[in-house]
Amino acid sequence: MRNMTLKSAYDDLRQRTIERIPGTWVKLQYVAGLRSSTGYLHWGLERVHGPAAAQEAFTKIHKGLVKNILRTRLSVLQADLAQSSEADGTSSGSCVSILRGSLNQLLPSGCPKEAELHLLSVLETLSALVGREHAPSQLS
């Protein structure tokens, strides 16, 4: 028998997990990392809410994170990237390279091509900004 809960699978996932993860990029990496070719793998949420509700919650969260990133100003995303990489013990450049290399995983299934191209553009722009940040000054 499933544990009775008053929260929906979406609210449970959002409040107990996603909101506790610092940084939008880290949240996206977390959710994307749970996605396989058959769906999202999270036994705890499935056990409490059932497989269908867990899949629906992860899909909604994943799409919401991508939508949020695509609507956020680059300066905010760049600051989030710096915070995420610092917490991870890596450089912003390394972090954005990892994100760019895992673009297909970062996108939810069935993501429109426009959203994919937009996210790629955001990551490429962040990569250029981070590279420019760390480039030696050419004022001579």
C-alpha positions in Angstrom: 0.0 0.0 0.0 1.3 3.4 -0.9 2.0 6.0 1.7 -0.8 8.5 1.9 0.3 12.1 1.1 -1.5 15.4 0.9 0.9 16.8 -1.7 0.7 16.1 -5.4 3.8 14.5 -7.0 4.6 17.8 -8.6 4.4 19.8 -5.3 6.3 17.1 -3.5 9.1 17.1 -6.0 9.2 20.9 -6.2 9.1 21.6 -2.5 11.1 18.7 -1.1 13.8 18.5 -3.8 14.0 21.2 -6.5 13.6 24.2 -4.2 16.4 22.9 -2.0 18.9 22.8 -4.8 20.8 26.1 -5.2 21.0 27.5 -8.6 18.9 27.1 -11.8 21.7 25.4 -13.7 22.3 22.8 -10.9 18.5 22.2 -10.8 18.4 21.6 -14.5 21.4 19.2 -14.4 19.9 17.3 -11.5 16.6 16.7 -13.3 18.2 16.0 -16.7 20.5 13.5 -15.0 17.5 11.5 -13.8 16.2 11.2 -17.4 16.8 8.0 -19.3 15.5 6.7 -22.6 12.4 5.4 -20.8 11.6 8.4 -18.6 12.8 9.8 -15.3 14.3 7.4 -12.7 13.4 8.3 -9.1 12.3 5.4 -7.0 11.2 7.4 -4.0 8.8 9.7 -5.9 7.5 6.7 -7.8 7.0 4.7 -4.6 5.0 7.5 -2.9 3.0 8.8 -5.9 3.1 6.0 -8.5 5.1 5.9 -11.7 2.7 7.9 -13.9 2.4 10.8 -11.4 6.2 10.8 -10.9 6.9 11.0 -14.7 4.3 13.8 -15.1 5.9 15.7 -12.2 9.4 15.4 -13.6 8.3 16.3 -17.1 6.5 19.4 -15.8 9.5 20.5 -13.6 12.0 19.8 -16.5 10.0 21.9 -19.0 9.5 24.6 -16.4 13.2 24.9 -15.7 14.1 25.2 -19.4 11.3 27.7 -19.9 12.6 29.7 -16.9 16.1 29.7 -18.3 15.0 30.9 -21.7 13.1 33.8 -20.1 15.9 34.9 -17.8 18.3 37.7 -18.5 21.8 36.7 -19.4 23.3 38.6 -16.6 21.2 36.7 -14.1 22.1 33.3 -15.8 25.8 34.3 -15.7 25.7 35.1 -12.0 23.8 31.8 -11.4 26.5 30.0 -13.5 29.3 31.5 -11.3 27.4 30.5 -8.1 26.8 27.0 -9.4 30.4 26.5 -10.5 31.8 27.9 -7.2 29.6 25.5 -5.2 30.8 22.7 -7.5 34.4 23.6 -7.1 34.9 24.2 -10.8 35.4 27.3 -13.0 32.5 28.9 -14.8 34.1 28.0 -18.1 34.3 24.3 -17.2 30.7 24.4 -16.0 29.3 26.0 -19.2 31.4 23.5 -21.2 29.8 20.6 -19.4 26.3 22.1 -19.9 27.0 22.6 -23.7 28.3 19.1 -24.0 25.1 17.7 -22.4 22.6 19.8 -24.3 20.5 16.9 -25.5 20.2 15.6 -22.0 19.3 19.0 -20.7 16.3 19.3 -22.9 13.1 17.5 -21.9 11.7 14.9 -24.4 9.7 16.4 -27.2 11.3 19.8 -26.7 10.6 22.1 -29.7 13.6 22.8 -32.0 13.3 26.5 -31.3 13.8 25.9 -27.6 16.8 23.7 -28.3 18.3 26.4 -30.5 17.5 29.1 -28.0 19.2 27.1 -25.1 22.2 26.5 -27.3 22.4 30.2 -28.1 22.3 31.0 -24.3 25.0 28.5 -23.5 27.2 29.7 -26.4 26.8 33.3 -25.3 27.6 32.4 -21.7 30.6 30.6 -22.9 31.8 33.7 -24.8 31.1 35.9 -21.8 32.9 33.7 -19.4 35.9 33.4 -21.8 36.0 37.2 -22.2 35.9 37.5 -18.4 39.0 35.4 -18.0 40.9 36.7 -21.0 44.0 38.8 -20.3 43.4 42.5 -20.9 44.6 43.7 -24.3 45.1 47.4 -23.2 48.6 48.3 -24.1 
